[in-house]
């Protein structure tokens, strides 16, 4: 494990990547853009490294020696609240869907364009910052037995804390804070990922399907988060 020089106020990024050249180029670019970076090349040490360091963001390669990125993501997700950006050399939708189902917040296909990677990282960190308030009543939404707090980035159903990934919380908060209004996929992508919806990406649909049972919604006949055909999603104000 190799770390760059620390400086007060710098956000810490952990890169788990076994391509040494790519990892070093990415580190140098991020350091030049004001980040503190730690490199880890061994997938077998990846999960423990995330849990020990608790970085502000993790860049995780899908294909690693020792342990693959999907397994690492699944292992740490319950104990690491920060965003995970997955790198994949594959273009298969199923790999991207699996990554999201394991708890990844976003993904970028290799070869990585540095400016695209930086934009995705900043979008993830910005969303985390925007929903990190002081835990005041104004930061909370209530829907009968469902409570959502943007300050603590937590949600409860019937008083029991819901296990949500960072990306799932962002989507839940976005939908709930616009309760009663249909949000199109274009709007959701612009808000959560800072990119245009290409008409093919299934990441939002995957997250909605994971959120529904966690908030007590029937996956087959949802009453809290409804799919509006050919448009997007509606969070019902008084479910």
N, C-alpha and C positions, 0 to 999 in steps of 0.2 A: 504494500500500500504506500502510495506516494502523495504527499500533500504540497500545495503551493504555499507561498508566504501569506500569513494571515495579516489582516488589517481591520481595525474596528469598523463596524458597520457593513462589512462585506458579506454578501449572501453566500452561503456555503453550498457548493454543488458536488455531489459524489458521482463519478463516472465509473460504471462497471462495464468494462470493455476489454476483450482479450486481443484486439488488434492494436498493437502497441503504437504504430504510426498514427492511426486514426485517433486513438485516445490522446496522444501527445499534441496533435494538431488542434483537436477540440479544446483541450486544456489551455493551450497557448491563446487561442482565440477568445475563450471566456475570461481568462485572466486579463487580457487586454481590454475587455469590456467591463471590468470591475468586479469580477467574481473571485471567490476563493475556491479552489478546486482540489479534490482528492481523487486519485486514480486507484482503481482496484482491478486487476486483470484476472484473478482466479474466481470463477463462479462459486466454487466451494466455500469461499470466504465472504461472498457477496452479502448474504442475508445478515450475518452477524455484524458485518461492517455497517450496514444500514442502521441496524438496531443500536449499535454502540455510538455511532456518530450523530444520528438524528439530524441529517443535513436539511437544508431548506428545500432542496430538490434533488431527485435521483435521476440520472440518465442511465438506463439499463438496457444492455444489448439482449436481444432475444436468444441468440445462439452463443453459448459460452461453454468453455471447458470446465468440467467439475460439476456444475449445476446450471441448468438453463434458466433464462430470464423468467419464464412463466412460473417455474417452481419457486424461484426466489420471491417473485411478486406475491404469490399466494402465501408464502410463509411469513412475510413481514407485514402484510396489509393490516392485520388487526392491531399491531403495535407501532406502526409508523404512520403518522397522520399526514405527512407531507405529500406533495405531488410526485408521481413516478411517470417519467417520459420514456417510453420504450422505443428502442431502435430495432428495425427489422430490415433484413436484406430481401425479404420475400414480399411479393405483391399479392399473395393469396389473402382474400378477405377473411378467411377462417382464422388465420394467424392473428390478424388484427382484432377480430372478435374475441378470440381466446384471451388475448392480452387484456382487453377491457374487462372480460368476465373475471379474470384473476385479480383485477383491481388497478390496472394501469389507468392513468388519467388522460394520456394522449399517446400518439405514436408518430414517428417520423421514419420514412423509408430511406434506406441507404441507396446510393451515395448521398450523404448528408450535405445539404447546402448550409453553410455556417449561418447565414443571415436568417434562413428559415428556422433553423434550430433555435437561434437566439430569440426570434419572435415568439415561437411556441413556448419557450421557457418563461419569457417575460409575461406572457398571457396567463400561464399557470400561476406564477408568483403574484401577479396583480389580482387575480380572482381570490387567491388565498388572503391577500392583504385587505381587499375590499370588504370581505365578510368577516374580518377579525375586528370587531368593535369592542365595547367595554362590557358586554353582557347585560346591558340595560334592558328594561321592559320594552323600549322602542325597537330593540333588535330582535324581538321575539314575535313569532306568529303562532296563533292558536286555531286549531280546527278540531273541535270536540276533544277527542282523546289524543290528538296529535299535536305536539309542540315542537317548534323549530327555532333554534337560537343561533343567529348569525355571529354573535360575539364569541361564543365558545365553539362554534361550528359543530354543534351537536343537535340531535333530535331525539324525542322520546315518544313512545306509543304506550298509552295507559300507564305512564310513569316509569316505564322500562326504557333504558337507553338503547337506541337503534345503532347497529354496527354499520356505518356508512363509510365508503372510501371518500377521499377528497373530491373526486370528480362527481360522485353520486350526490354528495352534499351540495355542491355547486348547482347541479341541475335541479335538485329538489327545491333549493332556496329560490332559484330563478322562477320556476313554475309556480311555487306557492306565493311568492311576492307579487305575482301577476294573476292571482286567483280570480276566476271569473272571465278571463280573457284568453282566447286561443293564441298561443305562440307558435308561429310557423317554424319549420326546421331552419329556414334561412335566418330568422331572428335568433334562434337558439345557437346556431353555429357562430354567428357574428358575436354574440355575447360571451360564449364560453370558450371558443377556440380562436376567435379573431380571424376566421377565414370564411370564404364563401362556401355555401353548401353546393356540392357537385351533383346532387341528385342520386348518388350511389352510396355514399358513406352511411354505414349502419350503426355507428358508435352511439348516437343518441338513443336509437331504438333499443340497443342492448342495455344501456343504462336504465332506461325507463322500465324494461322488463325485470331488472334486478331490484329497482327501488320499490316497485309495486308490492311484492309480498312483505317487504320489510316495514312498510307503513300500514299493513293490514288490508291492502287492496287485493281483490280477487284478480289474478292474472288473466282469467278468461272472461270475466265480466267486471271490469274495473269500475269503481264508483268515485275514487279520489282523483286519479289521473286518467282522463279519457283520451283516446286517440280520435282525432277529427280527420276523417278520411281526406286524403289529398291536401291536407293543410298542415297539421302539426298536433300539438297536445294542449289539453285544457285541464287545469287544476280546478276542481269544483270547490267553490268557496265554502259551502255548507254541505259537505259530503255526509 
